[in-house]
Amino acid sequence: MNEEYYKPSEVAKILKVSPKTINNMINDGKLKALTISGNERKCYRILKGELDRFAAQEYEKYETKEG
């Protein structure tokens, strides 16, 4: 099964945050990503299902805070 995936820069645009924020979320374990070997640095890919899960979880937190 081939699931759609996104680059961190694409996820940043979707969530309206910086790519650095997405990398920090990945490094902190808040957002799961696949690691792809790059030349000298790690490259990440986020599966669509993981992005959906993360967005739903964050939305739920926001809704809880707002009342």
ZIDA-V615554 format. One record per pair of residues at least 24 apart in sequence whose ideal C-beta (glycine too) atoms are under 10 Angstrom apart, sorted by the first residue. I is the first residue (numbers start at 1). GAP is how many residues later the second one is. If there is no record, write none. Layout:
i=<I/I>
gap=<GAP/GAP>
//
This chain:
i=<3/3/3/3/4/4/4/4/4/5/5/5/5/5/5/5/5/5/5/5/6/6/6/6/6/6/6/6/7/7/7/7/7/7/8/8/8/8/8/10/10/10/11/11/11/11/11/11/11/11/14/14/14/15/15/15/15/22/25/25/30/30/30/31/31/31>
gap=<44/45/46/47/42/43/44/45/47/28/29/31/39/40/41/42/43/44/45/46/27/38/39/40/41/42/44/45/26/29/36/37/38/39/25/35/36/37/38/35/36/41/33/34/35/37/39/40/43/44/32/37/41/36/39/40/43/24/29/33/24/27/28/24/26/27>
//
